[in-house]
């Protein structure tokens, strides 16, 4: 990334170092147990591929989509992978902010603060998230020395072993069933992107359009990062005291009218992808995960409750509450459509960008059925 005066907006190496240093230690587990968990997660990932393909019917028999690596990582590995992805995806936006900061009203302050402080603050946020993510399909994943990706430079599935072990213990569920259940969700995301060739480019195009429209003041961006970092450090307002920023998330700082349109489309796509993954793992579950009902009930309670006031504040600031709604709204959409037109009828959603549901249609699945099915049949 280009820099102004020799300083970057974000010191990415420092972000990795800070997050790695601050992230909570994983659960107490012996080296032998850890090796067994890693081996089992890899087996479940391989088995999930067949289960998901059979249930979703997204990939025709005899078709082999592009392979993408499955990596079982610790919390530090998740941090490194996500910093690499963020750095690549945000490169145009940060370059644009770099070009503005020297001449803007906050240029002198930002020049003094520099990328190191921003790197520390980003690292604090990543340390918070790194202990919570169970798995992730990285759609935009540049290959690094330690973290391979698919041949075209995008796509790898991450399973975060210590977090999976922590949650299965916290929920007091069968660990082998829980590990397979998580693998089914993440494998569904891998199937979505490997089975729908245009989906990755479409999503990347929407994100880049969103970033291209961004005209955010660098000081505003830095201030919002500080709000999140202060929440993590316990430097927030006293209990019961609220302010204007309580209902804002990081994404709110880049909301032009054009961006709101793009964000509406992105929200609809992400709701579809997340809801579809939840629907699939519950649909496959009864056949291969004996305790799926217990796992789902306990996991839903955990999602709804969060982990206390600090956790809830951070989830709101980072926009994670919106992500939780995406799981719920998207799953309802998928279930409703499948009940009305069957799995093959639902799979028309993957035909082209024009058959993706709108944000309004996620809330009213019958409108999507009417647009895509009845219009095609008339």
C-alpha positions as CSV (number, residue, x, y, z in Angstrom):
1,X,0.0,0.0,0.0
2,X,1.2,3.5,-0.7
3,X,2.0,5.7,2.3
4,X,2.1,9.4,3.0
5,X,5.2,10.7,4.7
6,X,6.4,7.1,5.1
7,X,3.5,6.1,7.4
8,X,0.6,3.8,6.5
9,X,-3.0,4.2,7.7
10,X,-2.8,0.8,9.3
11,X,0.3,-1.0,10.4
12,X,-0.8,-4.5,9.5
13,X,2.1,-6.3,11.1
14,X,1.5,-4.5,14.4
15,X,-2.2,-5.4,14.2
16,X,-1.3,-9.1,13.9
17,X,1.2,-8.8,16.8
18,X,-1.2,-7.0,19.0
19,X,-4.1,-9.3,18.4
20,X,-1.9,-12.4,18.9
21,X,-0.6,-10.9,22.2
22,X,-4.0,-9.9,23.6
23,X,-6.2,-12.8,22.4
24,X,-7.5,-15.0,25.3
25,X,-5.8,-18.3,25.8
26,X,-7.6,-21.3,24.4
27,X,-9.2,-24.0,26.6
28,X,-7.0,-26.2,28.7
29,X,-6.2,-29.2,26.5
30,X,-3.3,-31.6,26.3
31,X,-1.1,-31.8,23.2
32,X,-2.4,-35.3,22.5
33,X,-6.0,-34.1,22.8
34,X,-5.4,-31.2,20.5
35,X,-3.9,-33.4,17.8
36,X,-7.0,-35.6,18.1
37,X,-9.3,-32.6,17.7
38,X,-7.5,-31.4,14.6
39,X,-7.6,-34.8,13.0
40,X,-11.3,-35.2,13.7
41,X,-12.2,-31.8,12.3
42,X,-10.3,-32.6,9.1
43,X,-12.3,-35.9,8.8
44,X,-15.6,-34.1,9.4
45,X,-14.7,-31.5,6.8
46,X,-14.1,-34.2,4.2
47,X,-17.3,-36.1,5.2
48,X,-19.4,-32.9,5.2
49,X,-18.6,-32.3,1.6
50,X,-20.5,-35.3,0.5
51,X,-23.4,-34.7,2.9
52,X,-23.9,-31.1,1.8
53,X,-23.7,-31.9,-1.9
54,X,-26.3,-34.7,-1.5
55,X,-28.7,-32.5,0.4
56,X,-28.4,-29.3,-1.5
57,X,-28.1,-30.8,-5.0
58,X,-26.2,-27.6,-6.0
59,X,-23.3,-29.5,-7.7
60,X,-24.4,-32.0,-10.5
61,X,-23.1,-35.6,-10.2
62,X,-19.8,-36.0,-12.1
63,X,-19.0,-32.3,-11.7
64,X,-15.9,-31.4,-9.7
65,X,-15.7,-27.7,-8.8
66,X,-12.4,-26.0,-8.0
67,X,-10.9,-27.4,-4.9
68,X,-10.2,-25.1,-2.0
69,X,-8.0,-25.9,1.1
70,X,-9.5,-26.8,4.5
71,X,-7.3,-25.4,7.3
72,X,-7.7,-26.2,11.0
73,X,-6.2,-23.2,12.8
74,X,-5.7,-21.8,16.2
75,X,-6.7,-18.3,17.2
76,X,-3.4,-16.8,16.0
77,X,-3.9,-18.5,12.6
78,X,-7.3,-17.1,12.3
79,X,-5.9,-13.6,13.0
80,X,-3.2,-13.9,10.4
81,X,-5.6,-15.2,7.8
82,X,-8.1,-12.4,8.4
83,X,-5.5,-9.6,8.4
84,X,-4.3,-10.8,5.0
85,X,-7.9,-10.8,3.7
86,X,-8.7,-7.4,5.2
87,X,-5.5,-5.9,3.8
88,X,-6.3,-7.0,0.3
89,X,-10.0,-6.1,0.4
90,X,-9.6,-2.7,2.0
91,X,-6.5,-1.7,-0.1
92,X,-8.5,0.7,-2.4
93,X,-10.3,2.4,0.5
94,X,-7.2,2.9,2.6
95,X,-5.2,4.2,-0.4
96,X,-8.0,6.7,-0.9
97,X,-7.9,7.8,2.7
98,X,-4.1,8.0,2.6
99,X,-4.3,10.4,-0.3
100,X,-6.7,12.7,1.7
101,X,-5.1,12.8,5.1
102,X,-2.1,15.0,4.4
103,X,-4.3,17.9,3.1
104,X,-7.4,17.3,5.3
105,X,-8.2,19.0,8.6
106,X,-7.1,15.9,10.5
107,X,-3.9,15.4,8.5
108,X,-1.5,16.7,11.1
109,X,-3.1,14.6,13.9
110,X,-3.2,11.5,11.8
111,X,0.4,12.0,10.8
112,X,1.4,12.1,14.5
113,X,-0.8,9.2,15.4
114,X,0.3,7.2,12.4
115,X,-0.5,3.6,11.4
116,X,0.9,2.1,14.6
117,X,-1.8,3.3,16.8
118,X,-4.4,2.3,14.3
119,X,-2.7,-1.1,14.0
120,X,-2.9,-1.5,17.8
121,X,-6.6,-0.6,17.8
122,X,-7.4,-3.0,14.9
123,X,-5.4,-5.7,16.7
124,X,-7.6,-5.2,19.8
125,X,-10.8,-5.7,17.8
126,X,-9.3,-8.8,16.1
127,X,-8.3,-10.3,19.5
128,X,-12.0,-9.9,20.6
129,X,-13.3,-11.7,17.5
130,X,-10.6,-14.4,17.4
131,X,-11.9,-16.2,20.4
132,X,-15.5,-16.2,19.1
133,X,-15.4,-17.5,15.5
134,X,-15.9,-21.2,15.1
135,X,-15.3,-21.4,11.4
136,X,-15.2,-19.3,8.3
137,X,-15.1,-19.6,4.6
138,X,-12.7,-16.9,3.4
139,X,-14.0,-15.9,0.0
140,X,-11.2,-13.4,-0.6
141,X,-8.1,-15.1,0.7
142,X,-4.7,-14.2,-0.7
143,X,-2.3,-17.1,-0.3
144,X,0.5,-16.5,2.2
145,X,3.5,-18.6,3.1
146,X,1.7,-20.2,6.1
147,X,-1.9,-20.1,4.7
148,X,-2.6,-21.6,1.3
149,X,-5.6,-20.6,-0.8
150,X,-7.2,-21.8,-4.0
151,X,-5.3,-21.5,-7.3
152,X,-7.1,-18.3,-8.3
153,X,-6.1,-16.5,-5.1
154,X,-9.4,-16.8,-3.3
155,X,-11.1,-19.3,-1.1
156,X,-10.2,-21.4,1.9
157,X,-12.2,-22.9,4.7
158,X,-11.0,-22.2,8.3
159,X,-12.0,-24.3,11.3
160,X,-10.9,-22.6,14.6
161,X,-10.1,-25.7,16.8
162,X,-9.8,-24.0,20.3
163,X,-13.0,-22.1,19.8
164,X,-15.0,-25.2,18.8
165,X,-13.7,-27.0,21.9
166,X,-14.5,-24.1,24.1
167,X,-18.1,-23.8,22.9
168,X,-18.8,-27.6,23.0
169,X,-17.6,-27.6,26.6
170,X,-19.6,-24.5,27.5
171,X,-22.8,-26.0,26.0
172,X,-22.1,-29.4,27.5
173,X,-23.0,-31.2,24.2
174,X,-21.5,-34.3,22.5
175,X,-18.1,-33.0,21.2
176,X,-18.1,-35.3,18.1
177,X,-21.6,-34.3,17.1
178,X,-20.9,-30.6,17.6
179,X,-17.7,-30.7,15.5
180,X,-19.5,-32.3,12.6
181,X,-22.4,-29.9,13.0
182,X,-20.0,-26.9,12.7
183,X,-18.2,-28.5,9.8
184,X,-21.6,-28.9,7.9
185,X,-22.3,-25.1,8.3
186,X,-18.9,-24.1,7.0
187,X,-18.8,-26.7,4.2
188,X,-22.1,-25.3,3.0
189,X,-20.4,-21.9,2.5
190,X,-17.6,-23.6,0.5
191,X,-20.2,-25.4,-1.6
192,X,-22.0,-22.1,-2.3
193,X,-18.9,-20.5,-3.7
194,X,-17.3,-23.5,-5.5
195,X,-20.7,-24.6,-6.9
196,X,-21.8,-21.1,-8.1
197,X,-18.9,-19.8,-10.3
198,X,-20.2,-16.3,-10.6
199,X,-20.9,-15.7,-6.9
200,X,-17.5,-14.7,-5.8
201,X,-17.0,-12.1,-8.5
202,X,-20.4,-10.8,-8.0
203,X,-19.9,-10.3,-4.3
204,X,-16.4,-8.8,-4.8
205,X,-17.9,-6.4,-7.3
206,X,-20.6,-5.2,-4.9
207,X,-18.1,-4.7,-2.1
208,X,-15.7,-2.8,-4.3
209,X,-18.6,-0.6,-5.5
210,X,-19.4,0.1,-1.9
211,X,-15.8,1.0,-1.1
212,X,-15.5,3.1,-4.2
213,X,-18.4,5.2,-3.0
214,X,-16.8,5.8,0.3
215,X,-15.8,9.3,1.1
216,X,-15.1,8.9,4.8
217,X,-13.0,11.4,6.7
218,X,-9.9,9.6,8.1
219,X,-10.4,11.1,11.5
220,X,-13.9,9.7,11.7
221,X,-12.6,6.3,10.8
222,X,-10.0,6.5,13.5
223,X,-12.5,7.7,16.0
224,X,-14.8,4.8,15.4
225,X,-11.9,2.3,15.8
226,X,-11.1,4.0,19.1
227,X,-14.7,3.7,20.3
228,X,-14.5,0.0,19.7
229,X,-11.1,-0.3,21.4
230,X,-12.3,1.7,24.4
231,X,-15.2,-0.7,24.8
232,X,-12.8,-3.6,24.9
233,X,-10.6,-1.9,27.5
234,X,-13.6,-1.1,29.8
235,X,-13.2,2.7,29.2
236,X,-16.8,3.1,28.1
237,X,-19.6,5.0,29.8
238,X,-21.0,4.0,33.2
239,X,-23.8,1.5,33.4
240,X,-27.1,2.9,32.1
241,X,-25.5,6.0,30.5
242,X,-26.1,6.0,26.7
243,X,-25.2,8.3,23.9
244,X,-25.7,8.9,20.2
245,X,-23.0,6.3,19.2
246,X,-24.8,3.4,21.1
247,X,-26.9,2.5,18.0
248,X,-24.1,2.9,15.5
249,X,-21.8,0.3,14.0
250,X,-18.5,0.7,12.2
251,X,-20.3,0.4,8.8
252,X,-22.4,3.4,9.5
253,X,-19.5,5.8,8.9
254,X,-19.6,5.0,5.1
255,X,-23.3,5.4,4.3
256,X,-24.0,7.5,1.3
257,X,-27.3,7.0,-0.6
258,X,-25.5,5.0,-3.3
259,X,-23.9,2.9,-0.6
260,X,-27.2,2.2,1.1
261,X,-28.4,0.6,-2.1
262,X,-25.3,-1.5,-2.3
263,X,-25.5,-2.4,1.3
264,X,-29.1,-3.5,0.9
265,X,-28.1,-5.9,-1.8
266,X,-25.1,-7.2,0.2
267,X,-27.3,-7.7,3.3
268,X,-29.7,-9.7,1.2
269,X,-26.9,-11.9,-0.2
270,X,-25.3,-12.5,3.2
271,X,-28.7,-13.3,4.7
272,X,-29.2,-15.9,2.0
273,X,-25.8,-17.4,2.4
274,X,-25.9,-17.6,6.2
275,X,-29.5,-18.7,6.3
276,X,-28.9,-21.4,3.7
277,X,-25.9,-22.7,5.8
278,X,-28.1,-22.9,8.9
279,X,-30.9,-24.6,7.0
280,X,-28.5,-27.2,5.5
281,X,-26.7,-28.1,8.7
282,X,-30.1,-28.6,10.4
283,X,-31.4,-30.5,7.4
284,X,-28.5,-32.9,7.2
285,X,-28.1,-33.1,10.9
286,X,-30.8,-35.7,11.8
287,X,-29.2,-38.2,9.5
288,X,-25.6,-37.8,10.7
289,X,-25.7,-35.8,14.0
290,X,-27.6,-37.7,16.6
291,X,-27.9,-34.9,19.1
292,X,-28.6,-32.1,16.6
293,X,-31.8,-30.9,18.3
294,X,-30.0,-30.5,21.6
295,X,-27.1,-28.7,19.9
296,X,-29.3,-26.3,18.0
297,X,-31.4,-25.4,21.0
298,X,-28.4,-24.7,23.3
299,X,-26.5,-22.9,20.5
300,X,-29.5,-20.6,19.7
301,X,-29.7,-19.7,23.4
302,X,-26.0,-18.8,23.4
303,X,-26.4,-16.7,20.3
304,X,-29.3,-14.7,21.8
305,X,-27.7,-14.2,25.2
306,X,-24.2,-13.1,24.2
307,X,-21.6,-13.0,26.9
308,X,-22.6,-10.0,29.0
309,X,-22.9,-6.2,28.6
310,X,-19.4,-5.7,27.2
311,X,-19.9,-8.4,24.6
312,X,-23.2,-7.0,23.6
313,X,-21.8,-3.5,23.2
314,X,-19.0,-4.7,21.0
315,X,-21.4,-6.8,18.9
316,X,-23.5,-3.7,18.3
317,X,-20.5,-1.5,17.4
318,X,-19.1,-4.1,15.0
319,X,-22.4,-4.8,13.4
320,X,-22.5,-8.4,14.7
321,X,-26.1,-8.0,15.9
322,X,-27.0,-7.5,12.2
323,X,-25.2,-10.7,11.4
324,X,-27.2,-12.6,13.9
325,X,-30.4,-11.3,12.3
326,X,-29.1,-12.5,9.0
327,X,-28.9,-16.1,10.2
328,X,-32.5,-15.9,11.5
329,X,-34.1,-14.0,8.5
330,X,-32.1,-16.0,5.9
331,X,-33.0,-19.3,7.4
332,X,-36.7,-18.4,7.4
333,X,-36.5,-17.4,3.7
334,X,-34.8,-20.6,2.6
335,X,-37.2,-22.8,4.6
336,X,-40.2,-21.0,3.3
337,X,-39.1,-21.3,-0.3
338,X,-38.1,-24.9,-0.1
339,X,-41.5,-25.7,1.5
340,X,-43.3,-24.1,-1.4
341,X,-41.2,-25.0,-4.5
342,X,-38.8,-27.8,-3.2
343,X,-35.0,-27.8,-3.2
344,X,-34.6,-27.7,-7.0
345,X,-37.0,-24.8,-7.1
346,X,-35.0,-23.0,-4.4
347,X,-31.8,-23.6,-6.3
348,X,-33.0,-21.3,-9.0
349,X,-31.6,-18.6,-6.6
350,X,-28.1,-19.6,-7.9
351,X,-28.9,-19.0,-11.6
352,X,-27.6,-15.4,-11.8
353,X,-27.3,-12.2,-9.9
354,X,-30.8,-11.4,-11.1
355,X,-32.3,-14.4,-9.3
356,X,-30.8,-13.5,-5.9
357,X,-33.4,-12.3,-3.4
358,X,-33.7,-8.6,-2.6
359,X,-33.6,-7.4,1.0
360,X,-37.4,-7.0,0.8
361,X,-37.8,-10.5,-0.6
362,X,-35.8,-12.0,2.3
363,X,-38.6,-10.8,4.6
364,X,-41.3,-11.9,2.1
365,X,-40.2,-15.2,0.4
366,X,-43.5,-15.4,-1.5
367,X,-42.5,-12.3,-3.4
368,X,-39.3,-14.0,-4.6
369,X,-41.2,-17.1,-5.6
370,X,-43.7,-14.9,-7.6
371,X,-40.9,-13.0,-9.3
372,X,-38.6,-15.9,-10.2
373,X,-41.0,-18.8,-10.6
374,X,-44.3,-17.5,-11.7
375,X,-42.8,-15.0,-14.1
376,X,-40.7,-17.7,-15.7
377,X,-43.6,-20.0,-16.0
378,X,-46.0,-17.4,-17.5
